[in-house]
Amino acid sequence: MKKLLAVLFILHSTFLIANGQYAYKIAKLKYNGGGDWYANKTSLPNLIKFANANLRMNIFPEEDIVEPGSPDLFGYPFVHMTGHGNVTFSDADVQNLRRYLMSGGFLHIDDNYGLDKFIRREMKKVFPELNFIELPFNHPVYEQKFKFAGGLPKVHEHDAKAPQGFGLIYQGRLVCFYSYECDLGNGWEDQSVYNDPEPVRQQALRMGANLLQYATTIN
């Protein structure tokens, strides 16, 4: 399966290179359950622009939309998921998402406040044998191009809690990174959306670029 995923990535990349000189695309996850999977409309394009400019990643400028049960999932080395509300994965979603992550894919879940209890429940269906663990601050996700010695940056305040980065680790590999109490994706949005100070936005973009770099080079 890992070889299959690699072949799909290569074919997908070859198509993109032939049609626009880009290495690959990334995607946002469209899930069921009623939660606003479509939140943060400007976040991924801004993150891609930042990563292309600062890490020379050559990602297609706009994200795709992909469903967890779709075979198209295997065409993306990095999939982003966000929202505030309910999430429901069908049995087919669970099986497909599990295969994708076991085969070399990477999922970034960003709690946009209110997602936590739902995503923990649904990811337990995907990996019943695994638990989210808080990653130490010396984990490679915090030590890519940009260094985060204190872990995730804090973008927005909700419950006076420190931001936390959790991971699902399958056979020694980080397959899913979950940013909690951070609002990382909000920090990627156009400045006019939340009027966040530019230093806060830059830290959020740098952390997002780290995740992209980790998922596509180390992981």
C-alpha positions as CSV (number, residue, x, y, z in Angstrom):
1,M,0.0,0.0,0.0
2,K,2.8,2.4,0.7
3,K,4.2,1.7,-2.7
4,L,0.8,2.4,-4.2
5,L,0.5,5.7,-2.4
6,A,4.0,6.7,-3.6
7,V,2.9,5.8,-7.2
8,L,-0.2,7.9,-6.8
9,F,1.8,10.8,-5.5
10,I,4.1,10.6,-8.4
11,L,1.3,10.4,-11.0
12,H,-0.5,13.3,-9.4
13,S,2.7,15.3,-9.2
14,T,3.6,14.5,-12.8
15,F,0.2,15.8,-13.9
16,L,0.6,19.0,-12.0
17,I,4.2,19.6,-13.2
18,A,3.0,19.1,-16.8
19,N,0.1,21.5,-16.4
20,G,1.5,24.2,-14.2
21,Q,5.0,23.5,-13.0
22,Y,3.9,22.7,-9.5
23,A,5.2,19.8,-7.4
24,Y,1.9,18.8,-5.8
25,K,-1.4,20.0,-4.3
26,I,-2.6,19.9,-0.7
27,A,-6.3,19.5,0.4
28,K,-8.9,20.4,2.9
29,L,-11.0,17.6,4.3
30,K,-14.8,17.8,3.7
31,Y,-16.4,15.7,6.4
32,N,-20.0,14.9,7.4
33,G,-21.8,15.6,10.6
34,G,-22.8,19.2,10.2
35,G,-19.5,20.9,11.3
36,D,-18.1,23.8,9.3
37,W,-15.4,21.9,7.4
38,Y,-15.2,24.9,5.1
39,A,-14.0,27.4,7.8
40,N,-11.0,29.6,7.3
41,K,-11.4,30.2,3.5
42,T,-8.2,32.2,3.0
43,S,-6.0,30.1,5.4
44,L,-4.6,27.4,3.1
45,P,-3.9,29.7,0.1
46,N,-2.0,32.0,2.4
47,L,-0.1,29.2,4.0
48,I,0.8,27.8,0.5
49,K,2.0,31.2,-0.6
50,F,4.1,31.6,2.6
51,A,5.7,28.1,2.2
52,N,6.4,28.6,-1.5
53,A,8.1,31.9,-0.8
54,N,10.1,30.8,2.3
55,L,10.7,27.1,1.8
56,R,10.6,26.9,-2.0
57,M,8.0,24.2,-1.8
58,N,6.4,24.8,-5.2
59,I,2.8,23.8,-4.0
60,F,-0.1,24.6,-6.3
61,P,-1.5,27.9,-5.1
62,E,-5.1,26.8,-4.2
63,E,-6.1,23.8,-2.1
64,D,-8.3,21.0,-3.3
65,I,-11.4,19.7,-1.4
66,V,-11.4,16.0,-0.6
67,E,-13.7,13.7,1.3
68,P,-12.4,11.1,3.8
69,G,-13.9,8.2,1.9
70,S,-12.6,9.3,-1.5
71,P,-9.9,7.4,-3.4
72,D,-8.6,10.9,-4.3
73,L,-7.3,11.3,-0.7
74,F,-4.3,9.3,-1.7
75,G,-3.2,12.0,-4.1
76,Y,-2.3,14.4,-1.4
77,P,0.8,14.3,0.9
78,F,-0.9,16.7,3.3
79,V,-4.5,17.1,4.2
80,H,-5.9,19.8,6.5
81,M,-9.0,19.6,8.6
82,T,-10.7,22.3,10.7
83,G,-14.0,23.5,12.0
84,H,-16.0,24.2,15.2
85,G,-18.7,21.5,15.4
86,N,-19.7,17.9,14.9
87,V,-17.8,15.4,12.8
88,T,-19.0,12.0,11.6
89,F,-16.9,9.5,9.8
90,S,-18.8,6.6,8.1
91,D,-17.3,3.1,8.1
92,A,-16.0,3.7,4.6
93,D,-14.5,7.0,5.7
94,V,-12.8,5.3,8.6
95,Q,-11.3,2.5,6.5
96,N,-10.1,4.8,3.8
97,L,-8.6,7.4,6.1
98,R,-6.8,4.7,8.0
99,R,-5.3,3.2,4.8
100,Y,-4.3,6.7,3.8
101,L,-2.5,7.4,7.0
102,M,-0.9,4.0,7.3
103,S,0.4,4.3,3.8
104,G,2.3,7.6,4.2
105,G,-0.4,10.3,4.3
106,F,-0.5,13.1,6.8
107,L,-3.5,14.7,8.4
108,H,-3.4,18.1,10.2
109,I,-6.4,18.7,12.4
110,D,-6.8,22.2,13.7
111,D,-9.4,22.8,16.4
112,N,-11.2,26.0,15.4
113,Y,-12.7,25.9,18.9
114,G,-15.4,23.3,19.6
115,L,-14.1,20.5,17.5
116,D,-12.2,18.6,20.2
117,K,-14.8,16.2,21.6
118,F,-16.0,15.2,18.2
119,I,-12.6,14.7,16.5
120,R,-11.2,12.7,19.4
121,R,-14.2,10.4,19.1
122,E,-14.0,10.0,15.3
123,M,-10.2,9.5,15.2
124,K,-10.6,6.8,17.8
125,K,-12.6,4.9,15.1
126,V,-9.8,5.3,12.7
127,F,-7.1,4.2,15.1
128,P,-8.7,2.4,18.0
129,E,-5.3,1.1,19.2
130,L,-3.8,4.6,19.4
131,N,-4.3,7.6,21.7
132,F,-3.4,11.2,21.0
133,I,-0.2,12.1,22.9
134,E,1.2,15.5,23.5
135,L,4.4,15.9,21.5
136,P,7.5,17.2,23.3
137,F,8.8,20.6,22.3
138,N,11.9,19.0,20.8
139,H,9.8,16.9,18.3
140,P,10.8,17.5,14.7
141,V,7.6,19.3,13.8
142,Y,8.8,22.2,16.0
143,E,12.4,22.0,14.6
144,Q,12.0,22.4,10.9
145,K,12.9,25.6,9.0
146,F,11.4,27.6,11.9
147,K,12.2,26.8,15.6
148,F,9.5,26.7,18.2
149,A,11.2,25.9,21.5
150,G,8.0,26.4,23.4
151,G,5.7,24.5,21.1
152,L,2.7,25.9,19.3
153,P,2.2,29.6,19.1
154,K,-1.0,31.0,20.6
155,V,-3.1,32.8,18.0
156,H,-6.5,33.3,19.8
157,E,-7.6,33.1,23.4
158,H,-10.7,31.0,24.4
159,D,-10.4,29.3,27.7
160,A,-7.1,30.6,29.1
161,K,-5.5,27.3,28.2
162,A,-2.0,26.9,26.8
163,P,-1.9,25.7,23.1
164,Q,-1.1,22.0,22.8
165,G,0.1,19.9,19.9
166,F,-1.0,16.2,19.9
167,G,-0.1,13.4,17.7
168,L,-1.1,10.0,16.6
169,I,2.0,7.8,16.1
170,Y,1.6,4.7,14.0
171,Q,4.6,2.3,13.9
172,G,6.9,5.1,15.0
173,R,5.6,7.6,12.4
174,L,3.6,10.7,13.2
175,V,0.5,10.3,10.9
176,C,-1.7,13.0,12.4
177,F,-0.9,16.3,14.1
178,Y,-3.7,17.9,16.2
179,S,-3.3,21.6,17.1
180,Y,-5.5,22.4,20.1
181,E,-6.3,25.7,21.9
182,C,-4.2,27.4,19.3
183,D,-6.4,28.5,16.3
184,L,-3.4,28.0,14.1
185,G,-5.5,28.2,10.9
186,N,-7.1,31.5,12.0
187,G,-3.6,32.9,12.0
188,W,-3.1,31.9,8.4
189,E,-6.2,33.9,7.3
190,D,-6.0,37.3,5.6
191,Q,-5.1,40.0,8.1
192,S,-8.4,41.7,7.6
193,V,-10.4,38.7,8.8
194,Y,-9.3,38.8,12.5
195,N,-7.0,41.9,12.6
196,D,-4.4,39.8,14.3
197,P,-1.1,41.5,14.8
198,E,1.4,40.7,12.0
199,P,3.9,39.0,14.4
200,V,1.1,36.6,15.5
201,R,0.2,35.8,11.9
202,Q,3.8,35.3,11.0
203,Q,4.3,32.8,13.8
204,A,1.2,30.9,12.8
205,L,2.4,30.8,9.2
206,R,5.8,29.6,10.2
207,M,4.4,26.8,12.3
208,G,2.1,25.8,9.4
209,A,5.1,25.8,7.1
210,N,6.9,23.5,9.5
211,L,4.0,21.0,9.3
212,L,4.1,21.1,5.5
213,Q,7.8,20.6,5.5
214,Y,7.7,17.8,8.0
215,A,4.9,16.0,6.2
216,T,6.5,16.2,2.8
217,T,10.2,15.6,3.6
218,I,10.7,13.8,6.9
219,N,7.5,12.0,7.3
